[in-house]
Amino acid sequence: MYDTTYQVKGINMPYNSHKDLPNSVQNALPPKAQSIYLAAFNSAWDEYKDPEDRRGHQSREEVAHKVAWSAVKQKYKKNDNGMWCENI
């Protein structure tokens, strides 16, 4: 199983485990993709904490979710049945 606890500099981030992710993410993505989402979201949450680091008027949360989905899409895609699977 994967270590789903994520910390930066010893500080717990917004999503500490898969069970903390939004239901839409938990229900759609396989566990490895959830780990990618969680790590990317938390990294972006930390990186874009200052509004001047974001484009336009997007919230910190909006930016972090966009970064997380982008990270997932680098390694996963939806198949013809709408299920997420690893790119091969």
Buried (B, 14 or more C-beta within 10 A) or exposed (E): EEEBEBEEEEEEBBBBBBEBBEEEBBEBBEEBBBBBBBBBBBBBBBBBEEEEEBEEEBEBEEBBBBBBBEBBBEEBEEEEEEEBEEEE
